[in-house]
Amino acid sequence: MKTKNSIKKAFQLSIAFILVLCTNIYAFAQDVPKKVDVNINTDNGGTVWYGQPWVWAIGIAVFILILVIITRSNKSEKA
């Protein structure tokens, strides 16, 4: 019975070894990544709309206005 278990264990270990070996071969066989040149400093004729400071100021003002309206409506319902 011990020999049967040891043979079974040896077979399982050999299968696991072969699977790991095949996985490593597959991983090393991958293509070398191509060199990609990314230029983030492109000039597209101006800046984007959300890069303008006045857009942020208006957005913050609208957010605060909505926040005030929501908090005031909750207080009037409780009274």
Backbone as a chain_set.jsonl record, in Angstrom:
{"seq": "MKTKNSIKKAFQLSIAFILVLCTNIYAFAQDVPKKVDVNINTDNGGTVWYGQPWVWAIGIAVFILILVIITRSNKSEKA", "coords": {"N": [[0.818, -1.187, 0.0], [2.022, 1.198, 0.715], [3.818, 1.567, -1.347], [2.121, 1.998, -3.469], [0.944, 4.425, -2.776], [3.238, 6.021, -2.698], [4.057, 5.886, -5.354], [1.886, 7.114, -6.559], [2.101, 9.674, -5.432], [4.596, 10.441, -6.437], [3.976, 10.498, -9.153], [2.086, 12.569, -9.201], [3.704, 14.704, -8.387], [5.516, 14.773, -10.509], [3.822, 15.45, -12.634], [3.002, 17.985, -11.753], [5.488, 19.275, -11.819], [6.029, 19.206, -14.568], [3.926, 20.804, -15.525], [4.57, 23.276, -14.342], [7.031, 23.713, -15.565], [6.248, 23.917, -18.268], [4.679, 26.211, -18.092], [6.607, 28.125, -17.406], [8.224, 28.029, -19.697], [6.401, 28.965, -21.578], [6.016, 31.543, -20.576], [8.557, 32.726, -20.869], [8.743, 32.691, -23.588], [7.38, 34.794, -24.607], [6.872, 37.711, -26.639], [9.255, 40.357, -26.94], [8.54, 43.417, -25.456], [7.454, 46.155, -27.441], [9.064, 49.291, -28.009], [7.45, 52.079, -26.919], [6.732, 55.334, -27.728], [5.632, 57.925, -25.907], [4.292, 61.028, -25.981], [3.5, 63.459, -23.897], [3.39, 66.133, -23.937], [1.991, 67.524, -25.963], [0.827, 70.021, -28.211], [-2.281, 71.01, -28.711], [-3.504, 73.178, -29.871], [-4.342, 74.784, -27.801], [-5.646, 74.842, -24.419], [-7.479, 72.406, -22.525], [-10.982, 72.573, -21.66], [-11.529, 72.165, -18.94], [-9.246, 72.905, -17.77], [-9.149, 75.55, -17.334], [-9.128, 78.205, -14.979], [-11.433, 79.727, -14.351], [-13.531, 78.036, -14.942], [-13.356, 76.13, -12.94], [-13.895, 77.791, -10.741], [-16.571, 78.56, -11.194], [-17.743, 76.028, -11.13], [-17.257, 75.225, -8.463], [-18.715, 77.204, -7.143], [-21.335, 76.593, -7.976], [-21.575, 74.054, -6.854], [-21.422, 74.654, -4.091], [-23.718, 76.222, -3.887], [-25.742, 74.335, -4.479], [-25.325, 72.623, -2.323], [-26.006, 74.297, -0.159], [-28.719, 74.737, -0.717], [-29.75, 72.146, -0.413], [-29.213, 71.616, 2.31], [-30.7, 73.614, 3.592], [-33.305, 72.967, 2.829], [-33.731, 70.61, 4.216], [-33.757, 71.502, 6.874], [-36.043, 73.088, 6.957], [-38.089, 71.251, 6.676], [-38.071, 69.831, 9.067], [-39.001, 71.594, 10.97]], "CA": [[0.0, 0.0, 0.0], [2.906, 2.356, 0.748], [4.402, 1.775, -2.671], [1.082, 2.559, -4.328], [0.835, 5.84, -2.414], [4.457, 6.728, -3.093], [4.024, 5.998, -6.815], [0.87, 8.12, -6.864], [2.653, 10.961, -5.053], [5.651, 10.751, -7.4], [3.306, 10.836, -10.404], [1.502, 13.9, -9.04], [4.797, 15.667, -8.369], [6.071, 14.896, -11.854], [2.85, 16.207, -13.425], [3.102, 19.371, -11.304], [6.751, 19.79, -12.333], [5.882, 19.41, -16.014], [3.057, 21.965, -15.716], [5.337, 24.475, -14.003], [8.03, 23.869, -16.613], [5.563, 24.421, -19.468], [4.276, 27.59, -17.822], [7.805, 28.953, -17.504], [8.615, 28.101, -21.11], [5.431, 29.847, -22.225], [6.246, 32.916, -20.125], [9.792, 33.225, -21.458], [8.605, 32.733, -25.038], [6.619, 35.98, -24.995], [7.61, 38.697, -27.419], [9.823, 41.489, -26.225], [7.625, 44.545, -25.684], [7.92, 47.187, -28.356], [9.28, 50.58, -27.36], [6.37, 52.995, -27.249], [7.081, 56.716, -27.411], [4.444, 58.67, -25.514], [4.594, 62.439, -25.798], [2.361, 64.068, -23.211], [3.496, 67.584, -24.079], [1.539, 67.922, -27.29], [0.062, 71.264, -28.256], [-3.439, 70.778, -29.563], [-4.15, 74.441, -30.181], [-4.871, 75.416, -26.589], [-5.84, 73.944, -23.288], [-8.813, 71.822, -22.416], [-11.908, 73.477, -20.969], [-11.469, 72.007, -17.491], [-7.974, 73.437, -17.296], [-9.31, 76.983, -17.098], [-9.478, 78.469, -13.576], [-12.791, 80.245, -14.196], [-14.451, 76.895, -14.967], [-13.32, 75.563, -11.591], [-14.561, 78.719, -9.825], [-18.012, 78.428, -11.406], [-18.131, 74.699, -10.654], [-17.275, 75.232, -6.995], [-19.837, 78.046, -6.722], [-22.567, 75.825, -8.19], [-21.585, 72.984, -5.856], [-21.771, 75.241, -2.791], [-25.116, 76.63, -3.971], [-26.557, 73.116, -4.355], [-25.157, 72.151, -0.948], [-26.793, 75.179, 0.707], [-30.137, 74.47, -0.98], [-30.096, 70.846, 0.176], [-29.215, 71.691, 3.778], [-31.811, 74.481, 4.025], [-34.583, 72.272, 2.647], [-33.852, 69.629, 5.297], [-34.084, 72.206, 8.117], [-37.417, 73.587, 6.909], [-38.999, 70.116, 6.824], [-38.081, 69.385, 10.458], [-39.678, 72.586, 11.82]], "C": [[0.868, 1.261, 0.0], [3.501, 2.62, -0.624], [3.38, 2.392, -3.623], [0.927, 4.057, -4.054], [2.072, 6.626, -2.849], [4.528, 6.889, -4.611], [3.032, 7.087, -7.23], [1.397, 9.526, -6.558], [3.746, 11.392, -6.031], [5.051, 11.159, -8.745], [2.713, 12.245, -10.334], [2.584, 14.98, -9.039], [5.395, 15.859, -9.758], [5.124, 15.674, -12.771], [2.914, 17.692, -13.05], [4.38, 20.016, -11.834], [6.651, 20.091, -13.822], [5.003, 20.63, -16.296], [3.788, 23.269, -15.412], [6.386, 24.749, -15.071], [7.408, 24.441, -17.885], [5.128, 25.87, -19.284], [5.468, 28.531, -17.933], [8.266, 29.099, -18.944], [7.69, 29.056, -21.854], [5.677, 31.305, -21.839], [7.506, 33.503, -20.747], [9.707, 33.343, -22.971], [7.822, 33.949, -25.514], [7.509, 36.938, -25.774], [8.15, 39.79, -26.513], [8.915, 42.685, -26.489], [8.258, 45.599, -26.582], [8.094, 48.489, -27.58], [8.208, 51.542, -27.854], [6.782, 54.388, -26.802], [5.801, 57.49, -27.142], [4.858, 60.105, -25.227], [3.383, 63.108, -25.168], [2.369, 65.583, -23.336], [3.094, 68.031, -25.477], [0.741, 69.208, -27.184], [-1.08, 71.065, -29.231], [-4.195, 72.075, -29.84], [-4.735, 75.131, -28.967], [-5.015, 74.4, -25.482], [-7.262, 73.413, -23.293], [-9.677, 72.714, -21.536], [-11.808, 73.361, -19.459], [-10.125, 72.433, -16.925], [-8.036, 74.922, -16.998], [-9.733, 77.229, -15.647], [-10.909, 78.971, -13.397], [-13.821, 79.123, -14.223], [-14.51, 76.26, -13.586], [-14.048, 76.468, -10.6], [-16.073, 78.617, -9.964], [-18.508, 77.078, -10.894], [-18.22, 74.631, -9.142], [-18.445, 76.066, -6.482], [-21.162, 77.309, -6.875], [-22.679, 74.711, -7.157], [-21.992, 73.519, -4.486], [-23.232, 75.666, -2.777], [-26.051, 75.435, -3.814], [-26.493, 72.583, -2.929], [-25.987, 72.983, 0.024], [-28.277, 74.912, 0.519], [-30.571, 73.165, -0.327], [-30.169, 70.94, 1.695], [-30.345, 72.572, 4.289], [-33.147, 73.774, 3.874], [-34.785, 71.223, 3.733], [-34.24, 70.3, 6.611], [-35.53, 72.675, 8.114], [-38.423, 72.454, 7.065], [-39.11, 69.668, 8.277], [-38.879, 70.333, 11.349], [-41.172, 72.479, 11.765]], "O": [[0.518, 2.264, -0.622], [3.67, 3.774, -1.018], [3.729, 3.207, -4.477], [0.797, 4.856, -4.982], [1.961, 7.76, -3.313], [5.004, 7.912, -5.103], [3.303, 7.877, -8.133], [1.17, 10.459, -7.329], [3.82, 12.56, -6.411], [5.563, 12.065, -9.403], [2.821, 13.02, -11.285], [2.399, 16.048, -9.623], [5.741, 16.976, -10.14], [5.575, 16.469, -13.594], [2.886, 18.556, -13.926], [4.362, 21.174, -12.253], [7.137, 21.124, -14.282], [5.299, 21.407, -17.203], [3.643, 24.251, -16.139], [6.604, 25.903, -15.442], [7.972, 25.341, -18.506], [5.202, 26.667, -20.22], [5.348, 29.618, -18.497], [8.658, 30.189, -19.362], [8.144, 29.863, -22.665], [5.56, 32.199, -22.677], [7.513, 34.677, -21.116], [10.526, 34.033, -23.578], [7.622, 34.115, -26.717], [8.726, 36.972, -25.596], [7.58, 40.101, -25.467], [8.556, 42.939, -27.639], [9.451, 45.887, -26.483], [7.371, 48.756, -26.62], [8.079, 51.786, -29.054], [7.138, 54.599, -25.643], [4.983, 57.688, -28.041], [5.672, 60.363, -24.341], [2.36, 63.301, -25.826], [1.436, 66.244, -22.881], [3.791, 68.832, -26.1], [0.063, 69.451, -26.186], [-0.866, 70.963, -30.439], [-5.412, 72.053, -30.024], [-5.577, 76.014, -29.128], [-4.568, 73.259, -25.591], [-8.131, 73.929, -23.995], [-9.161, 73.517, -20.759], [-11.983, 74.357, -18.757], [-9.898, 72.33, -15.719], [-7.083, 75.492, -16.467], [-10.61, 76.531, -15.138], [-11.538, 78.668, -12.383], [-14.874, 79.238, -13.597], [-15.586, 75.892, -13.112], [-14.746, 75.975, -9.714], [-16.785, 78.589, -8.96], [-19.578, 76.998, -10.29], [-19.156, 74.045, -8.598], [-19.096, 75.691, -5.507], [-22.022, 77.391, -5.998], [-23.766, 74.452, -6.641], [-22.812, 72.91, -3.799], [-23.917, 75.492, -1.769], [-27.044, 75.516, -3.092], [-27.505, 72.139, -2.388], [-26.606, 72.433, 0.935], [-29.022, 74.866, 1.498], [-31.654, 73.094, 0.254], [-31.093, 70.399, 2.303], [-30.9, 72.283, 5.35], [-34.036, 73.959, 4.705], [-35.922, 70.974, 4.133], [-34.989, 69.713, 7.392], [-36.183, 72.662, 9.157], [-39.528, 72.693, 7.553], [-40.161, 69.169, 8.678], [-39.385, 69.911, 12.388], [-41.871, 73.246, 12.427]]}, "num_chains": 1, "name": "protein.A"}
